[in-house]
Amino acid sequence: MLLAEEVVPLFGPMPNFDTILRRKIAKSQAYCARARGLGLPFLGGVLFGGAGEIHWIRWLAVLSTHRRLGIGRRLTEAVIAAIPAQSVLNVDTFAKGNPGAAEGGGLSVSCGFVPIDIVNVDGKARQRYRRCPPSTD
């Protein structure tokens, strides 16, 4: 799968990712972006999960040739719409100084997330962003 191969430098190897993505889509725990007629199975994808009032975007990527076209935003907005309205949604993306940090942070902020802290994920520094539910005041 081209998408999984392209992001190996950022996320590491992801064997059978297309199978995993299809399985998660069937469970309503993922979305993908496709384009008919381009010969590409996926232009982008997002995996998410959570329970109760805490949810996470676990993984989000878009093919480099299709970035800055709104695909990441639409995938993020689909997740926001899919979780309960009063849920907190977190995403851990690349910390400042790492490849992908500007893109991940920019997308997160543009979708209403705010940076909250730096966390260690699998031995790597990640910037955690949080989107809180709308105020009911």
N, C-alpha and C positions, 0 to 999 in steps of 0.2 A: 504494500500500500504506500503510495507516494507520500501522503501526509505523514504517516508514522516514520518513514525513512528520513524525511526532511527535518524533523524535529529531534532526531537522535542526539545532536550536539547539546540540545537544551534539556531533554528529558531522559536520555539514555535509550537503549534498545527497547522496543515494544513489540515483541513477537506476537503474531496473531491479532494485532490490534483491530483489524477490520472485523474479525469475528467477535471480539469483545465489544466493539462499538455497536454492532448489529444486535447483540444480546441485550446490551443496556438500553438501546432504543426500544426493543420489544417490552422491556420492563418499565418504560417511561422514566428512565434515569439518564438519558442522553438524547441529544439532538445532533443532526448533521446538516450540512449545506451541500447540495449537489447542483451540478449544471448539466443539463441535457446536451448531448452532442459534442462534448469536449473530450470524451473518452476517459474521464477521471471519475472514480467512484465517489470520492469525497473532496470537497473544497475546504471544508472545515468541520470541526466537531467539538462538542462540549459534553463532559461527563459531570454529573452532579448527584448529590445525595443529601441525606440528613433525615431528621425526625423531629417531631414536635415543632418547636419554635426556632431551631438552629439548623441551617442548611449550608452546604458548601458547594462551590464550583470546584470540582476535583482536578479538572484538566480542560484546557481550551486551546485550540490551535487552528490556524488558517494557513493554507498553502501560501508561500511567499509571493507567488504570482497573482494572488487574489486578495492580498492585504490592502487595507485602506479603501475598501469598497463597501464597508458596512456589514460584512459577514459576521465578524466577531461581535459587533454590537447587536445584531439580530439574534445571534445565538444566546448572548447574555440576556437580552430582553425576553426570550422564550423561557429561560430558566426562571427569571423574576416572575413571569406570569404563571408558571407552573407550580410554584410553591405557595403555601398558605400566606395570605396577605399580611398577617401579623408576625411573620418570621424574619429573623435576622439571616442575612446571606453573607457568608465569608468567602474570600478567595485569597489564596497565597500565590503571589507572583514573584518574579525575579526582583531581588533587592537592587538598589542603585549601584551602578558600576558593573552589572552583569548584563550579558547579551539578553535582549528582550525586555529589559526593565522599563525603558521609556514607553514601549508599545503597550505592555501589560498594565502599567500604571496609568497611562493616558486613557486606555479603554475603561479601566475600572472607575476612574474619577468621572469620565463622561457619562457613565451609567449610574451615577449616584453613590458610589462607594467612597469611603474616606480611609486614608491610611491610619492604622492604629498602632502597629508595632512590628518590629523585626523578629522573626521566629526562625528556629532551626528545623528544617525539614530534610531528613535523610542526610544530615551533615552539611547542608547548604543553607545559606542565609536567604530568607524569603521575606518579602514585604507583605504583611497581612492587611487586607482591605476589608471593610465591613459596610454593608448596606443595611441600615435599620429600617424597620417598618415605618410607614407614614404615621405621623402624629395623629391621635384621635381627639386632640383638643378642639 
